[in-house]
Amino acid sequence: MSGEECVTLYKQKFGLNPEWLIRCPGRVNLIGEHIDYSNYPVLPMAIEDSTWVAAGIATTNNNQTKEIRLENANSRYNSFTLEIGNSFSNSSANGKSPQWYHYFFAGWRGALERLYGNENENKVLEKAKGMFILVGSKIPPSAGLSMCSCSCHSLCSNWTSKDLAEFATKAERFVGMEGGGMDQACECLAERGSALLIDFAPLRFRPVTLPSNALFAVIHSGKECNKGADSQYNQRVVECRLAAQMIAKKAGLDLSEEFREKFRSIFSIRTLRDIAELVERVERPGEMMELVQHLKSKNPEGIFTRKEICELLGCSDEDLAKYSLNSNTQDMQTFSLGKRAEHVYSEAARVLEFERICKSQDKDALEKLAELMNASHKSCANLFACSCPELDATVQKCLDSGCLAARLTGAGWGGCVVALVDKANKKAVEESGLNVIFWSEPCEGIEAFSFEEFTKNKNL
């Protein structure tokens, strides 16, 4: 859906023009999967295909109303109306699988709390105005291209890009997600013509110029994914957290003076990067494999039961549940820690190598990048277990069709594959019968327009 089409449909739905339009690009992660919530850098790019949001103050017969009415251009998504009351509870999923509109309300709630954070809930909601909202997109639903994250941060697009990215990451947790911030950072900070290397400790970024002959194709696997509806995503967050805590304990790092200076307890360790910082290897993640071996002393996959983890950490089951687990993992009994840590550290090394190759401008840069992307997918499938048969088959089809590399992009367990293609070979790939949703080079990030500005620019 284009911005012009969004305006037309808004007028049909609500009987008046919108006051604002926001374009939120989709994104594909080129490399660096499932490592943002371990605070390691990732390397995504924004894409041309976007989600458009048209919005205005809710008005009926020229009178403002205290309701938020959301409509979606895609008929598969039900409309939703929220009467603004005295509690945020009716705007959240309340432990159930989140629907599309819950992502919008996550951003709405986060924005209100940021604007009026010192006031109680009743007073905050008294100040909230009703809105008419229309969301439209050409991005396939549940494709792993961050359509829902777009909804979460479209509300506050007059903030600085960095502030908006940080806000949106926190706000998405109102739908129960412990994401690392890659989606929001890419959509807010992207620059046309460059991918972004995004770091999270603290949030900072730098553009990465890709080889001039690099082109990317996005192909749907045929299986939808919804990271908010599936506990597997949050399970991986917890497994990475536990892996870090267990490495600290089994390697004896918790006995060091440096540990005592940085952390109050073993539960203060939250990410695998915390361990790398402790041993001063943040810029050399590949060297962390030596410490990962401590997780594999019992079995080659580094699998631990809940009871074993409690015994090794020297904690009660209640403390483990309170300080290390999340709401989606309270009943988990078995945790795969060795493979998860191995993926995170090896993937972090691939991200840094990807950037280095792009800077080198070597003649065979495209082939070297392809090797890294292919290795990334194998790691996602074999170590992180976030692929699925449909994704693996799509990756193989891409390679058979002449693509240099292909890997899952997004949370996994369905959704899309991103494939690297030499521009000179685009026609041959198209003629192979590969069902490409769209081709893309790096695009700019989020844009916000007043209705007057938008109509002037588009000559409507």
N, C-alpha and C positions, 0 to 999 in steps of 0.2 A: 504494500500500500504506500502511495506517495503522500506527501504532505497535503497536496491539493485534494486528493481523494479523502483524506482524513477530515479536512475542513467541510467538504460537501456532506459527508456522512454525519458529522457533528450537527450540522444545521438540520438535517433530516430527523435526527434523533431528538434534539432538544429545542428546535424552533428558533435558534438564534446563533450568531457567530461565536466562535470561541474567543477567549481573551488572550490565550497563549498557545504556542505550539512548541513542542520539544522533540528533537530528533535524537534518538539514542541508538548508536550503531551496535550491531552485533559484534561478536569477537570470535576469533579462533586463536587458540593457544598453539603456537608453533612448536614449543618444547618447554618442559618444566611442569609436568602434570602432577597434581596432588602434593606439591611441595610448598605452596604459598602458606598453608597453615602451619608449616614447620619453620616459617619465616625465612625461607630461601627464595632467591630471585626466580622469576618466571619470564618468559619471552613471548607474549601474545601480540596480535595486531588487531586493530579495528577493521571491520569490513564495510563495504558499501551498503549492503542490505541492512535496513534499520527498522526499529520500532518507532512509530510516531504516536505522540500523546497530545491530544487537543483538550484544553481545559478552560473552565470559566467558573465564575461565582454562580451558585445555584439560584436561579431567579424564576419565579412563577408570577405572572401578571404584574411584572415590574417590582415584585416584592422578594427580598432575599429569604431563602428557606434554610432550615438547619438540617439538611440532608446531604449525603454524598451519594450520587448516583453514578455507577460505573457501567459503561457499555463497551463491548468488544466487537470489532469488525468481523471477527471470526465467529460464525454462528454456533460452533461447537462449544463456545464458552458462554455460560449463562450471564445475563446482566445481574447486577446486585445493587441494592439500595440500603444505605446505612442511615438510620435516624440518629443524629448525634445526641447522645444521652449524657450520663454522668460517669461513665466507666469505659475504659478501653477494651474491656473483656469481649464485647460483642463485635469487635473489629479483628479479633485474632482467631487462629485456627483451634486454639485451646486443646492442643495435643493431638488433633486429628490431622490427616493429610491436608496440607495447605492447598487452597484453590488459587486460581490466577490472581484474584482480587486481593488476597491476603498479602501479596508482595507489595501492592500499592499501599495498603493500610499500614504495613510495616514502615514504609517510608514516611507516611503521614504521621504516624505516632512518633517516630524518631524526630521528625521536624518540629512537632509541637513541643516535645520534651526538651529539645535543644533551645527553642525560642523562649519557652516559659518554664525552664527547668526548676526554678526555685519556688514555683507555686504548686499547690496541690492539684490532684487530678480533676476535681470538679471545676476549679477556676480555669484550668487549661482548656477544658472542653467548652466552657462558656464562651471563650474567646475564639474558638474554632468556627470558621465559616463553612457553609455548605458549598459543594462543588458539583459541577457536571464534568465528567471525564469520559473521553473516548480513546480507546487504545486500538491501534491497528498496526499490522506488521506483515512483511513477506517472509520473515524468519520462520522456519518450520517450528511448530510447538514441540516442546520437550526434545529439542535437538542437541542440547548441550552448547548452544551459542549465546546463552545468557539473555534471552528475552525477558525472563522474570526479574533478573537483576536490573534490567533497564527500567522496569516499572518501579522498582524500589527507590531509585534515585532521581526520577524525573521530576520530583516535587520541588527540589531546591536548587535548580540549575542556575540561580543567580549568585551562588556562592563561588569561591575560588575552586578551581578544578581539584586541587589537592584536598581542600576541606570537604568537598562533596564526596570524593572517593572514600575518605576515612569515615564520614558520616554514614554513607550507604552500606559500608561493610558492617558497621555496628547495627544499623537498622535491620538488616536482613536476619539478624538473630532473633527478631520478634516472630519469625516463622520457624524457629527451631534449628536454624542452620549455623554451624560453627565454621563458616567459610574463612578463607585467608585473605580475601580482598583483591584477588587478581581481576575478576570480572569487572568490578567497580572501578578499579584503578585504570584499566585499559580503556574502558568506555569514557572515562572522564579526561584522561591525560593524553590520549592518542594524538599523533600528528600525521598528516597526510604524507605518504611516501616512506614512512619509517615504521618498523616494528618498535616495540618498547621493551627494554629490560627493566623490570620493576622489582625493586627491593622493598622490604617491609619492616626493617628494623634499623632506623625508622623508615617511613614511606618516602622513597625517592625513586627517580627514574632517569633513564637516559635513552635517547633514540638510537636505534641500531639500523644502519643502512644495509639493506639486503642486496645481494648480487643483482645486477641489472637484468639478468636473464631469468630471474626467479619469478615464478607464477604459482599461485595456489588455487587448487580446486577443492570444493567442499562437496562431499557425497554423503547422503543419508544411508544409514545401515538398514533401515526398515524397521528398527525397533526403537520405540520412544523411551526416553529416560526422564525422570523427575527426581532430582536429587533431594528435594524437600519431602517427597512422599516415601522415600526409601531410606531406611536406617543405615544402609551400608556405608554411605558417605560419612555419617557421624561416627560409625564404628572405626573407620580408618583414622579419623582425627584422634580418637581415643587410643588406638593401637600405637600411633606414632608418639603420643604423649607418654604412654607406658613404656615404650621402647627407650625413650630418653631417660626416664627415671630408673629403669632397670640397668641400663648401661652405666649410669652413675654409681649405682649400688654394686654391681658385679665387678666393675673395674676398679672399685675402691676410690673413685673420685670424690665421693661424699666425705672422705676423711681428710681431704686436703684443706690447707689454709685458704686457698682461692675459693673453694666451694663455700666455706663458712662466711667469707666476705661478701659473696654474691647472693647466696640463697639462705633463706631462713630454715628450710627443711627440704626433704626429698620431693615433697609435693609442690615446692616452688618452681621446680623445673617443669616447663610447659611444652618445650619444643626440642626437636633434635638439634636445632641450631644452638640452643643453650649449651649443649654438650660440646659442640665444636668451638664455641667461644671460650669455654672453660679450659680447653686444651690448645687454644690459639691456632685453630685450623679452619676458620671460617672461609678463607679464600682458597682452601685446599680440601674441599669436601671428599675428594677421592681417597684421601689418606685416612678417612674415618672408618674404612672397612676393617682396620685392625681392631677397633673397639667394638664393631658390630659382631665380631667373632665371639665376644663374651656372651652374646645371646644364643649362640649355637652350640654351646658346650654340652648341652643335654641332648639335643636333636638337631639335625642339619637345617631344619626350617625355623628354628627358634620359636616353637610353639609352647605356650605356658597356660596352665589352668589358672583360674582365679585364686584358688587356694595357694598355689605355688607362688604367685606374685605377692600375695599378702605375706607369706612366710619370708620371702627374700627381701621385701621392702621393710619388713618388721612392723607391719601395721594391721589394724583390724579390718574386717570386711566393710564395716560401716564407714571407716575413714577412706578406704579405697573408693567406695561409691560416692562419697561426698566430695572428695578432692580431685579425683582423677577421671571418673566416669562422667557421662552426661545423661540427659533424660532418655535418650534412645538406647543406652547401653547398660542400664541398671541390671538387666537380667543376663547379660553375657557371661559365659562360663569359661570360654576358651579364647585365647588371643594369639594371633600370629605376629610376633614382634620382630624376629630376625629378618624375614623377607621384607617387611614394611620399611625397616630402617635401611636395609641394603638398597631398596628402590630410591628412597629419598636422597641419600648421599650420592648415589651414582647419577641420578637425574640432575641433581644440583651441579655436579661436575660437567654434565653434558650441556647445561645452559651456558656456563661460562665458556666452554669450548666453542659453542655455537656463535657466541658474540665474538670471540677471538678470530674465528674463521671469517666472519663477515668483515671484520676490520682489515684482515690480511689482503683481501682482494686477489687471492691466488686464482690462477686460471682454472683449477679444479675445485674451486670453493663449493660449487653446487653439489658435486659428488660427495664431498666431505660432509656437507650439511645433511645430505640424504642418509649417509651412514648413521649420523646421530639420531635423526628422526626415526629411522627403522629400529635402532637399538632402544629408543624410548618406548616404542609400542611393545616390543618384546618384554621390557621391564614392567610396563603397566599390566600386561597380560599374565606374566609368570611370577612376578614378585608382589605386585600390588593387588592382583586379582580384581581389577576394575574393568576388564574387557568382557566380552561375551562372544558366543559363536557368530552372531550376526556382524559384529564389528571386525572380528578376525577375518571373516570371509570377504568383507568389503575391502579391507586392507589388501588382501591377496589379489582381489580383482583389480584394484588400482595398479598394483605392481605388474600384473599380467597385461594391463592396458597401456603400458609405457610410462607410467609415472615413476619418477626416480625414488620416491619415498612416500610412505603413507603411515599415519598413526591416528589413534583415536584422539579427539579433542573434546574438552569438557570433562565433566565428572566421570563419564564412562557408563558401563552397564547398558549401553544403547546410545542413540543419538548419532552424531556425525563423525566422519573421518576427514582429516585435512591431508591433502596430497601435494607434494612438491613436484612441479613440472617445469622443464626447460621451455621457455616461451616458444622456441623454434619448433617444439614438438607438440604444441597445443592442438593443432589440427588433427594429427595422427591419434592423439588421445580421444578427441571428440569422435572420430570415425570408428574407434574401437567399440563404441556402444556403451561406454561408461556413462552412467546416469548422473552427470554433474548438476547439482542444484544451482551453483553459481561459481564463477571464477572471480578472483579478487586479488587486488594489490592493497597495501596498507592505506587506510582511510583516516580522516580526522575524527576526533571524539565528539562528545555530546554538544549539541547546539540548541539554544533557546531563542525564541522569537516572540515578540508581541504580535498580535494578529495584524496590526497595521504595518509593522516592519515586514512580516512575512508576505503579505499581499503586495506590498510595494516591490519587494525583491523579485517576486514571481510574476509580477504584472497581472494579477488576477482582477 
